[in-house]
Amino acid sequence: MADATPPFDDVLPEALRFRSPAPLVDIGANLTHESFARDLEATITRARAAGVTTLILTGTDREHAEQAVGLARRHPGLYATAGVHPHDASQWSPSLAAAMRELHREPEVVAVGECGLDFNRNFSTPAEQERALEAQLGLAAESGLPLFLHERDAGRRMREMLHAWRDDISRAVVHCFTADRETLYGYRDLDLHIGLTGWLCDERRGHHLRELVGEIPLERLMVETDCPYLLPRNLPAKLKGRRHEPALLPWIVREIAHWRGLTEAELARATTATALAFFGLDMNHNAHHALEEGPRHG
């Protein structure tokens, strides 16, 4: 039985081949996930065709952070984060801390994380999670890199820990924000950035976000797919395999823009300018060269 990569048309039907009116930054793409192994190059090509010119690849542990750095070295417009997800916080050790410190020195790494607190599933105990987060807050202060944060059902404790470090760390984004108004305003008071995903497109769970989206300062808002997870439920066509990918980010931007009362172009330009400044990237390189160059090898 043939094991060929699906053709472009077979992966994204015509109705899902969006094109953003302005370049976009996907601040959370898990392209080291095994589901992208067979068609990674095509996935990146589709993203660029959709106007998603910059991808921040999420490093949730040492292995995936190293893989993300490798991908970023080969492809213009791709960058990496390096951290330990709260689910894996029980693995934190002095040797892992040393490995993360080395990764944070790599030019492709633009943020510390994904790190944070997840009291929803507690794959690691809350105490283990707090220990790993505290250590990574220290690494962020030491490196000067921004923070890429995960929080689920732990808003109050997260705010307490961040408050203690706020003067020592540079910038921080709570990615895939899904919490309530109180938590949002607590993050606003800490001058944090907010990342929004296709959760907003979920008619079952996303209604409260539609009401809150206008209360996120535009200069603090960024957009992401969190692919392959969180495929928007209201896409205009079915997608085989239900795997989310960066090429679908324009749909999320369109939804957010609608609920904010902005045009898609206005939201695209604003979130891209914010993301490039947040991660310390050069807009001209990402908006133009990523579309023109082929993959780098080495």
Salt bridges, closest charged atoms under 4 A:
ASP3 OD1 - ARG38 NH2 3.49
ASP9 OD1 - ARG17 NH2 3.39
ASP10 OD1 - LYS240 NZ 3.08
GLU14 OE1 - ARG17 NH1 3.25
ASP39 OD2 - ARG46 NH2 3.10
ASP39 OD1 - ARG243 NH1 2.91
GLU41 OE2 - HIS75 NE2 3.33
ASP61 OD1 - HIS64 ND1 2.89
GLU66 OE2 - ARG62 NE 3.03
GLU102 OE2 - ARG105 NH1 2.38
GLU106 OE1 - ARG73 NH2 2.67
GLU108 OE2 - ARG73 NE 3.49
GLU114 OE2 - HIS85 NE2 3.55
GLU114 OE2 - HIS150 ND1 2.97
GLU114 OE2 - HIS175 NE2 2.84
ASP118 OD2 - HIS87 NE2 3.93
ASP118 OD2 - HIS150 NE2 2.70
GLU130 OE1 - ARG157 NH2 3.11
GLU142 OE2 - ARG101 NE 2.64
GLU160 OE1 - ARG157 NH1 2.97
GLU182 OE2 - ARG156 NH2 3.33
GLU182 OE2 - ARG159 NH2 3.99
ASP202 OD2 - ARG204 NH2 2.88
ASP202 OD2 - ARG205 NE 3.05
ASP202 OD1 - ARG233 NE 3.50
GLU203 OE2 - ARG233 NH2 2.71
GLU215 OE2 - ARG181 NH2 2.52
GLU224 OE1 - HIS175 ND1 2.65
GLU245 OE2 - ARG46 NE 2.71
GLU245 OE1 - ARG243 NH2 3.41
GLU264 OE1 - ARG254 NE 3.26
GLU293 OE2 - HIS289 ND1 3.83
